């Protein structure tokens, strides 16, 4: 019999990856970048030229290998794809909560 375990909303936490919230944020940003590239019908080479990264680096990022790629660079990529990127600081919380990415 196969044992199935219910995970959390963060696969990186489930598998014990360090800096789980950072990895989840990068995964969400990379997924959105990939969706935008696909919806525009761009090749990875075309997208890499547009975003100012090498094609191998873009390929790695889109496959979830984004260590060494900063959140700032990923936000720049989204801006270059035509998104308005905002960082919003809300009221101070009593209990700290993880940073989250919200697409409007």
C-alpha positions as CSV (number, residue, x, y, z in Angstrom):
1,X,0.0,0.0,0.0
2,X,1.2,3.5,-0.9
3,X,1.3,6.0,2.0
4,X,0.2,9.5,0.9
5,X,1.0,12.4,3.1
6,X,-0.7,15.8,2.8
7,X,1.7,18.6,2.4
8,X,1.6,22.3,3.2
9,X,1.1,25.1,0.8
10,X,4.9,25.3,0.5
11,X,6.6,22.3,-1.2
12,X,10.0,23.7,-0.2
13,X,9.1,23.5,3.5
14,X,7.7,20.0,3.0
15,X,11.0,18.7,1.6
16,X,13.2,20.6,4.1
17,X,14.8,23.1,1.8
18,X,16.5,26.0,3.5
19,X,15.0,29.5,3.1
20,X,11.7,28.0,2.1
21,X,9.7,31.2,1.8
22,X,12.4,32.7,-0.5
23,X,12.3,29.7,-2.7
24,X,8.5,29.8,-2.9
25,X,8.6,33.5,-3.9
26,X,11.1,32.8,-6.6
27,X,9.1,29.8,-7.9
28,X,6.0,32.0,-8.2
29,X,7.9,34.8,-10.0
30,X,9.5,32.3,-12.3
31,X,6.2,30.7,-13.1
32,X,4.7,34.1,-14.0
33,X,7.7,34.9,-16.2
34,X,7.3,31.6,-18.0
35,X,3.6,32.2,-18.5
36,X,4.2,35.6,-20.0
37,X,6.9,34.3,-22.3
38,X,4.6,31.5,-23.5
39,X,1.6,33.8,-24.0
40,X,3.7,36.1,-26.2
41,X,4.9,33.2,-28.2
42,X,8.6,34.0,-27.6
43,X,11.4,31.5,-27.9
44,X,13.7,31.3,-24.9
45,X,16.4,33.0,-27.0
46,X,14.1,35.9,-27.9
47,X,12.9,36.2,-24.2
48,X,16.5,36.1,-22.9
49,X,17.5,38.9,-25.2
50,X,14.4,40.9,-24.1
51,X,15.1,40.3,-20.4
52,X,18.9,40.8,-20.6
53,X,19.9,37.4,-19.4
54,X,21.5,34.5,-21.1
55,X,19.3,31.8,-22.6
56,X,20.9,29.1,-20.4
57,X,20.2,31.2,-17.3
58,X,16.6,31.8,-18.4
59,X,16.2,28.1,-19.1
60,X,17.4,27.2,-15.6
61,X,15.2,29.7,-14.0
62,X,12.1,28.4,-15.8
63,X,13.0,24.9,-14.8
64,X,13.0,25.9,-11.1
65,X,16.8,26.2,-10.8
66,X,16.9,29.8,-9.7
67,X,19.6,29.8,-7.1
68,X,21.9,32.7,-7.9
69,X,19.1,34.7,-9.5
70,X,17.8,37.4,-7.2
71,X,14.2,38.3,-6.6
72,X,15.2,41.8,-7.8
73,X,16.3,40.4,-11.2
74,X,13.1,38.4,-11.5
75,X,11.0,41.5,-10.7
76,X,13.0,43.4,-13.3
77,X,12.2,40.7,-15.8
78,X,8.5,41.1,-15.0
79,X,8.8,44.8,-15.5
80,X,10.5,44.2,-18.9
81,X,7.6,42.0,-19.8
82,X,5.3,45.0,-19.3
83,X,4.1,44.4,-15.7
84,X,3.8,47.2,-13.2
85,X,5.7,45.9,-10.3
86,X,5.0,47.4,-6.9
87,X,6.3,46.5,-3.4
88,X,3.6,47.3,-0.8
89,X,4.5,47.7,2.9
90,X,1.3,47.2,5.0
91,X,0.6,48.1,8.6
92,X,2.9,46.5,11.2
93,X,1.7,43.1,12.3
94,X,1.9,41.9,15.9
95,X,3.1,38.5,14.8
96,X,5.6,38.4,11.9
97,X,4.3,36.7,8.7
98,X,6.3,35.5,5.7
99,X,6.7,37.8,2.7
100,X,4.2,36.9,0.0
101,X,3.8,37.5,-3.8
102,X,0.4,38.6,-5.0
103,X,-0.5,39.0,-8.7
104,X,-3.3,41.4,-9.3
